[in-house]
């Protein structure tokens, strides 16, 4: 397990990453985790005392990676941009599971299912994690409906999210 202290950073204007809070994992740290390519990979462990699993480290092109800290993580640790953070992470080799409810609904929509299965596993996981993170049944239902409509129109996850905000 890799342990280190770091600072929470925040992107300014950075395309789709604008406003994201994140921490940096250096190339040397990635190698210490057992990862030697410049592709994204999943980790598990703790940020402060908050357990994380199936979280992707994203490559930055210079050999380093970022670990995005979404609002759920930041609320749980009660920290934002500029705060110090204790990190203990290791490779997460468990295969992520896809939402059963999402798969059931996709099975009723063959063209949406075909598009979904054509997506890279990481993109399938974006949809699944978003559906599963809903706190109420009505929110989960609405998210599944939005996801199905987006897949019918062959939209990526980020395109769907942008379109749903309009």
C-alpha distance (Angstrom), angle and dihedral (degrees) to the residues before:
residue distance angle dihedral
X1 . . .
X2 3.80 . .
X3 3.82 115.4 .
X4 3.79 126.3 -170.8
X5 3.79 144.3 141.8
X6 3.77 118.9 -121.7
X7 3.78 143.3 159.8
X8 3.80 126.5 -104.8
X9 3.80 109.3 -115.8
X10 3.80 130.9 -167.4
X11 3.80 130.1 -148.6
X12 3.76 117.7 -124.8
X13 3.79 113.6 -161.5
X14 3.83 103.4 -13.6
X15 3.81 109.3 142.8
X16 3.80 112.0 -106.4
X17 3.83 89.6 -5.1
X18 3.82 92.7 62.2
X19 3.80 109.0 136.3
X20 3.81 95.8 8.1
X21 3.81 117.7 145.1
X22 3.79 113.0 -141.6
X23 3.77 148.2 149.6
X24 3.79 127.2 -128.1
X25 3.80 123.6 -119.3
X26 3.80 109.0 -167.2
X27 3.78 124.3 -135.1
X28 3.82 89.3 -109.7
X29 3.80 90.3 52.9
X30 3.84 90.3 49.1
X31 3.79 89.5 52.8
X32 3.81 89.5 49.0
X33 3.82 86.7 55.3
X34 3.80 88.8 54.8
X35 3.82 97.5 -103.4
X36 3.79 116.8 123.5
X37 3.81 106.3 168.7
X38 3.79 130.8 81.7
X39 3.83 92.1 -119.3
X40 3.78 125.3 106.9
X41 3.80 117.9 -93.5
X42 3.78 138.2 -178.7
X43 3.79 127.5 -107.4
X44 3.78 137.3 -175.9
X45 3.77 132.2 -162.5
X46 3.77 135.2 83.0
X47 3.80 139.6 -43.6
X48 3.78 101.5 -160.4
X49 3.82 99.6 -38.4
X50 3.81 95.8 -34.8
X51 3.82 113.1 111.2
X52 3.81 117.1 -132.2
X53 3.80 128.1 -171.2
X54 3.77 133.9 176.1
X55 3.82 92.4 14.1
X56 3.80 116.9 152.4
X57 3.78 124.6 -132.2
X58 3.80 106.8 -146.3
X59 3.82 122.5 -145.8
X60 3.79 118.0 -119.5
X61 3.82 96.8 -162.7
X62 3.80 96.9 -111.7
X63 3.82 95.2 78.7
X64 3.80 93.9 -89.8
X65 3.79 127.2 105.5
X66 3.78 136.3 -150.6
X67 3.76 128.8 -138.8
X68 3.82 106.7 -151.2
X69 3.79 114.1 -139.4
X70 3.79 107.4 -148.3
X71 3.79 123.9 -158.4
X72 3.83 92.6 -94.0
X73 3.80 91.5 56.7
X74 3.82 93.7 43.7
X75 3.81 91.8 49.6
X76 3.80 91.9 48.1
X77 3.81 93.4 51.1
X78 3.83 92.4 36.8
X79 3.80 91.8 -134.2
X80 3.79 137.1 118.7
X81 3.79 141.1 177.5
X82 3.81 113.8 -23.3
X83 3.81 96.7 19.5
X84 3.80 122.5 125.2
X85 3.78 116.6 -114.3
X86 3.82 133.9 -164.2
X87 3.81 110.3 -139.0
X88 3.82 128.5 -166.7
X89 3.80 113.0 174.0
X90 3.79 142.0 158.3
X91 3.81 136.1 177.8
X92 3.80 113.1 -70.8
X93 3.79 105.0 -144.5
X94 3.82 96.2 170.8
X95 3.79 113.3 114.0
X96 3.81 110.7 -115.9
X97 3.78 115.7 -119.8
X98 3.78 123.4 -130.5
X99 3.80 119.4 -126.9
X100 3.82 109.9 -89.9
X101 3.79 92.0 -145.6
X102 3.80 92.0 51.3
X103 3.82 91.3 49.6
X104 3.81 91.5 48.2
X105 3.79 91.4 53.1
X106 3.80 92.0 44.5
X107 3.81 89.9 54.2
X108 3.83 87.8 63.8
X109 3.83 91.2 53.3
X110 3.84 108.9 54.7
X111 3.81 96.7 -175.0
X112 3.80 91.8 49.0
X113 3.82 90.4 47.3
X114 3.80 91.0 49.5
X115 3.82 90.8 51.9
X116 3.82 91.8 45.4
X117 3.81 93.0 52.0
X118 3.82 90.2 47.9
X119 3.82 90.4 59.6
X120 3.82 120.4 94.1
X121 3.81 112.5 -96.7
X122 3.79 90.5 -109.6
X123 3.82 91.0 57.8
X124 3.80 91.6 47.0
X125 3.79 86.3 53.7
X126 3.83 91.7 53.3
X127 3.80 89.8 59.0
X128 3.80 93.6 42.6
X129 3.81 96.3 47.7
X130 3.80 90.6 47.1
X131 3.81 91.5 52.2
X132 3.80 93.0 44.9
X133 3.81 93.9 47.7
X134 3.81 91.0 65.5
X135 3.78 110.9 117.0
X136 3.80 97.7 -154.6
X137 3.79 134.3 42.8
X138 3.80 91.0 -120.6
X139 3.81 91.8 53.6
X140 3.80 91.1 47.5
X141 3.81 90.5 49.6
X142 3.81 91.7 49.4
X143 3.82 91.2 48.5
X144 3.80 92.8 50.2
X145 3.79 89.4 49.5
X146 3.82 91.6 50.3
X147 3.81 91.3 46.7
X148 3.81 92.9 50.8
X149 3.81 92.1 48.7
X150 3.81 90.4 48.5
X151 3.78 92.6 49.6
X152 3.80 91.0 48.5
X153 3.82 85.7 56.8
X154 3.84 91.1 43.5
X155 3.80 93.0 -119.2
X156 3.78 123.8 161.9
X157 3.78 118.7 -123.2
X158 3.81 92.4 -102.5
X159 3.83 91.6 48.0
X160 3.79 89.4 51.8
X161 3.80 91.9 49.5
X162 3.81 92.5 49.6
X163 3.83 91.9 47.0
X164 3.82 92.6 49.2
X165 3.84 90.4 56.6
X166 3.80 94.0 55.9
